[in-house]
């Protein structure tokens, strides 16, 4: 190998290792909720890494289980043979992260939105009620987690996928949450995990 080629390869490798991945760049996003905003189809087209895709996923959880890795910004729908369908999600911002084990307690198409009092206190401009529809912040579908206030739901803000910006819920673009909703029955086990901080 020539010295020139070796130097060129070294530069390419150094550049490759120094550029953070999209996932690393997408940490916390500080934008306000936009009730009534209807995204365009182009806005709902996610970067390739956040689109649904089959991936290798080693786990002892049975097929059908949902595993959410909040630090990664991914939701995994466990399949058989160490595989999963991976979806990009928006997660809770700093102070609203959580982890635990729940089950899908109910599901709703085009859910109405009633921001909880704590959210209204932080964002007093929010409506107290909004009927389901394309501009609703809960999007096209919602899957409720146990008896908590948390949900896996659609969004009218596709640019929040891959970021930490919610009040603890997990957001998916509407196209993805509609597909996901059809595959997930009530009673499905949901595991929410955070990466340990060192």
C-alpha positions as CSV (number, residue, x, y, z in Angstrom):
1,X,0.0,0.0,0.0
2,X,1.4,3.4,-0.9
3,X,2.0,6.1,1.7
4,X,-0.5,8.4,0.0
5,X,-3.2,5.7,0.1
6,X,-2.4,4.9,3.7
7,X,-2.7,8.5,4.7
8,X,-6.0,8.9,2.8
9,X,-7.5,5.9,4.5
10,X,-6.3,7.2,7.9
11,X,-8.0,10.5,7.3
12,X,-11.2,8.8,6.2
13,X,-11.2,6.6,9.3
14,X,-10.4,9.6,11.6
15,X,-13.3,11.6,10.1
16,X,-15.6,8.7,10.3
17,X,-14.9,8.2,14.0
18,X,-15.0,11.9,14.9
19,X,-18.4,12.6,13.4
20,X,-21.2,11.7,15.9
21,X,-24.0,9.6,14.6
22,X,-27.5,11.1,14.1
23,X,-28.7,9.4,17.2
24,X,-25.9,10.9,19.3
25,X,-26.8,14.4,18.0
26,X,-30.5,14.0,18.7
27,X,-30.4,14.5,22.4
28,X,-32.9,17.0,23.9
29,X,-35.2,19.1,21.8
30,X,-36.9,22.1,23.3
31,X,-40.0,23.0,21.3
32,X,-43.5,23.7,22.5
33,X,-46.4,21.5,21.7
34,X,-48.3,22.7,18.7
35,X,-52.0,21.7,19.1
36,X,-53.8,22.0,15.7
37,X,-50.6,21.8,13.6
38,X,-51.0,19.2,10.7
39,X,-47.6,18.0,9.4
40,X,-47.0,17.6,5.6
41,X,-46.1,14.1,4.2
42,X,-42.6,15.3,3.7
43,X,-42.3,16.2,7.4
44,X,-43.4,12.7,8.3
45,X,-40.6,11.1,6.3
46,X,-38.1,10.2,9.0
47,X,-34.3,9.8,8.6
48,X,-33.5,6.2,7.6
49,X,-32.3,5.2,11.0
50,X,-35.7,6.0,12.6
51,X,-37.9,4.2,10.1
52,X,-39.3,0.8,11.1
53,X,-36.8,-2.0,10.2
54,X,-36.0,-5.5,11.3
55,X,-32.9,-5.8,13.5
56,X,-31.0,-8.3,15.5
57,X,-32.2,-8.1,19.1
58,X,-30.9,-10.5,21.6
59,X,-33.4,-10.9,24.5
60,X,-35.1,-13.5,26.7
61,X,-38.4,-11.7,26.3
62,X,-41.1,-13.6,24.4
63,X,-42.2,-12.5,20.9
64,X,-44.7,-9.7,21.1
65,X,-43.0,-7.9,24.0
66,X,-42.3,-4.2,23.6
67,X,-38.9,-3.0,24.8
68,X,-38.2,0.8,24.8
69,X,-34.6,2.0,25.2
70,X,-35.0,5.7,26.1
71,X,-31.4,6.6,25.7
72,X,-31.2,5.1,22.2
73,X,-34.6,6.6,21.2
74,X,-35.8,3.3,19.9
75,X,-38.8,1.0,20.5
76,X,-38.3,-2.7,19.8
77,X,-41.2,-5.0,19.0
78,X,-39.8,-8.4,19.8
79,X,-40.1,-11.1,17.1
80,X,-38.8,-14.7,17.2
81,X,-35.2,-15.9,16.7
82,X,-33.5,-12.9,18.3
83,X,-35.1,-10.4,15.9
84,X,-37.3,-7.3,16.5
85,X,-38.9,-4.5,14.5
86,X,-37.2,-1.3,15.6
87,X,-39.1,2.1,15.5
88,X,-37.7,5.5,16.2
89,X,-39.5,7.3,19.0
90,X,-39.5,10.6,20.9
91,X,-39.0,10.2,24.7
92,X,-39.3,12.1,27.9
93,X,-37.0,15.1,28.3
94,X,-34.7,15.6,31.3
95,X,-36.7,15.3,34.5
96,X,-39.4,13.2,32.8
97,X,-37.5,10.1,32.1
98,X,-38.7,6.9,33.8
99,X,-38.3,3.1,33.5
100,X,-40.5,0.2,34.5
101,X,-42.7,-2.6,33.5
102,X,-46.3,-2.2,32.4
103,X,-48.9,-3.7,30.1
104,X,-50.9,-2.1,27.4
105,X,-54.1,-1.5,29.3
106,X,-56.2,0.0,26.4
107,X,-56.0,1.3,22.9
108,X,-57.7,4.2,21.2
109,X,-57.9,5.4,17.6
110,X,-57.7,9.2,17.1
111,X,-57.7,9.8,20.8
112,X,-59.0,13.0,22.4
113,X,-56.3,15.0,24.3
114,X,-56.7,16.4,27.8
115,X,-53.4,17.8,29.0
116,X,-52.9,16.9,32.7
117,X,-52.9,19.8,35.2
118,X,-49.1,19.6,35.6
119,X,-48.7,20.1,31.9
120,X,-51.1,23.0,31.8
121,X,-49.2,24.6,34.7
122,X,-45.9,24.4,32.7
123,X,-47.6,25.4,29.4
124,X,-50.7,27.5,30.3
125,X,-51.4,28.3,26.6
126,X,-52.4,24.7,26.0
127,X,-56.1,23.9,25.4
128,X,-57.9,22.0,28.2
129,X,-59.4,19.6,25.7
130,X,-58.8,18.8,22.0
131,X,-60.9,16.3,20.0
132,X,-59.0,13.6,18.1
133,X,-57.9,14.4,14.6
134,X,-54.8,15.1,12.4
135,X,-53.7,18.2,14.4
136,X,-54.1,16.5,17.8
137,X,-50.7,16.0,19.7
138,X,-51.6,12.4,20.5
139,X,-51.8,11.6,16.7
140,X,-53.6,8.8,15.0
141,X,-53.4,6.1,17.8
142,X,-52.6,5.8,21.5
143,X,-51.7,2.7,23.5
144,X,-52.0,3.3,27.2
145,X,-49.5,2.0,29.7
146,X,-51.0,0.4,32.7
147,X,-52.8,2.9,35.1
148,X,-50.2,5.6,34.4
149,X,-50.6,8.8,32.4
150,X,-48.1,7.6,29.9
151,X,-48.8,6.3,26.4
152,X,-47.2,5.2,23.2
153,X,-48.9,7.5,20.7
154,X,-48.7,9.3,17.4
155,X,-47.7,12.9,17.0
156,X,-48.4,16.0,14.9
157,X,-44.7,16.9,15.4
158,X,-42.6,14.4,13.4
159,X,-39.4,16.3,13.9
160,X,-39.5,15.3,17.6
161,X,-38.8,11.6,16.8
162,X,-35.3,10.7,18.0
163,X,-35.3,13.5,20.6
164,X,-36.0,13.8,24.4
165,X,-38.9,16.4,24.5
166,X,-42.1,14.8,25.9
167,X,-43.5,14.8,29.3
168,X,-42.8,11.0,29.6
169,X,-44.8,9.5,26.7
170,X,-43.3,7.8,23.7
171,X,-44.1,9.4,20.3
172,X,-44.1,7.8,16.9
173,X,-45.0,9.2,13.5
174,X,-48.7,8.5,12.6
175,X,-47.9,6.1,9.8
176,X,-45.8,4.0,12.1
177,X,-48.1,4.1,15.1
178,X,-51.1,3.0,12.9
179,X,-49.2,0.0,11.7
180,X,-47.9,-0.8,15.3
181,X,-51.4,-0.4,16.8
182,X,-52.7,-3.2,14.6
183,X,-50.0,-5.6,15.7
184,X,-50.2,-5.0,19.5
185,X,-53.1,-6.4,21.6
186,X,-54.2,-5.1,25.0
187,X,-52.3,-6.9,27.6
188,X,-48.9,-6.7,25.8
189,X,-45.9,-6.5,28.1
190,X,-44.0,-3.2,27.9
191,X,-40.5,-2.8,29.3
192,X,-39.0,0.8,29.5
193,X,-35.3,0.9,30.0
194,X,-32.8,3.7,30.5
195,X,-29.1,3.3,29.9
196,X,-27.1,3.4,33.2
197,X,-25.3,6.7,33.7
198,X,-21.6,6.4,34.8
